[in-house]
Amino acid sequence: MFLRRNVRAKALWFTAALVLAGCQAGPSASGSFDRTYPVSGHIRIELTNASGDVSIIGGTDGKVHVHGDVRASGFGFESPKKRLDDTLANPPVEQRGETIHIGQDMSHLRHLAIAYTIQVPHDTEVDSNVASGAQTIRNVTGPIKVKAASGSIRVENIDRDAQITTASGSISAADIGSDTRISTASGSINVANIKGDVRANAMAGVIEVRNPGGRVEADTASGLVDIQGASHDVTAHAVSGKVSVVGNPGGESYWELKTVSGGVRLSVPASANFHLSADAVTGEIRTDIPILIEEQDKHALRASMGSGGGRVQVHTVSGEIRVVGAR
């Protein structure tokens, strides 16, 4: 039994030695490539990248310029220099009609990091998926769809819809011309000047929304929800964290503000018209503005402000509810 185990152990060691012998290690190698594609009309960029930052910027010259900074690591069955030379000779960029595919075939790009700087015409839509690396996209028509396993995402000046998802990393979106959907498992969300509806979800992180043009749905398991400039429907939920909303819930709008563990702060102008229903299981309810009280006890309040109109429902299990005048 011992002999067979000894032979088996030597066989395994010998096999491992052969594998290691075939795997060359050495210093990393780096270089760059450039490709230019004349285009006309609407263009679509489809990008997949395992490692490396990505920047996609809209321009006006009617061409797509792709610059790639490549770094080959020192591990693998081929030398880093050979993997680099092969990539520079045949970059992972291909044009098919109105679509330009970048990094789609990743089978031969192991142990490579490519940072892309891409200039495109303004009339461009983007579908970008990066495993590890920061992404910046701005000044394009869209729509855009951006995903990342790990890395920050920043989008600006998009005419149409934006859909943004990351497992770990902060997200910033500003000046979006239509609906915006954002999701992160771990990271902050900051959006501003969205003309359409906003839907933001964070498992753990702060959600900040400034000047939304449509409805807002914001949900975080752990973190602050802060919405400013709201004038349409608002749904803001936090499991563990505060909810703060500044705006005017007039007209037919409906606001639902809830938190399990944390306070809720509602700031409205003196000209606001709405009905308020507030419940705090173990916390207090305080109002610092003139309201018409319809029903009140220590942990519940039914009231109206102005001529009524919009409806505001506030609920917290453990935390204070406070209604104040907007500055």
C-alpha positions, 0 to 999 in steps of 0.5 A: 500500500505504501509503495503504491502511494509513493509511486502515485505521489511521485507521478503527481509530482512529475506531472506538476513539474512538466506543467511548470516547466512548460509555463514560462514566467518572466517580466511583463511586456507592454505596447499599444495599437490604433485602429480607425474606421470611417462610418456613416450614420448611426453606429453601435459599439459592442465591447467586452474586456477582462481587465483594463479601463475603458473610455468612450467619448463622442465626437464629430469627425465621422470616424471611430478611433480605437486606441489600446494600451496592452500589457501582457503578464509574465505567466502562461505557456507563451512568453509575455512578449509573444502574447503582446506581439500577437495581440498588436498584430491582430487586435481584438477589433472588428467592424461588421456593418454599423457595429464595431466589436471590440474584445469579443473573442477573449479565448486568446487574451488570457493574462492580458490587460487592455485599456481602451480609449475610443472616440466615436461619432455622437450618434453612437449606442454602446453595449459595454461589459468589463470584468475589472476596470473603470468605465467612462462614457459621455457625449453619445446619443445612446441608448447605452448599456454598461456592466462591470464586475468590479470597477467604477462607472461614469456616464455623462451627456447621453441623449437616450436611455441608460442602463448601468450595473456593477457588482462592486463599484461606484456609479455616477450618471449625469445629464441623461435624456431619458429613463435611467436604471442603475444597480450596484451590489456594493457602491454608491450611486450618484445621479443628476439631471435625468430627464426621464424616470430614475430607478436606482438599487444598491445592496450596500451604498448611498443613493443620491438623486438630484433634479429628476425629471420623472419618477424616482424609485430608490432602494438600498439595503444599507445606506442613505437615500437622498433625493433633491428636486423631486416633483413627480412620484417618489418611492424611497426605501432603506432597510438600514439607513436614512431617507431624505427627500426634498421637493414638492409633492403636488398635483397627483403625485404619490410619495412612499418613504420607508425605512426599517432602521433609520429616520425619514426627513421630508423637506417641502416648500411653503407653497406645497399642497399634499396629504400626509400619512406618517407612522413611526413604530418606536420613533417620534414624528415632528413637523416644523411647518404649518399643517392642518392636523386631522389625527395624531398620537405619539407615533402616527400623524394624519394631516394636510398642507395647503389645499391637499393634492399629492399624497405622502406616506411615510413609515419607519420602524425605528427612527424619527420622522421629521417634516420641515420647510425647504430652504 
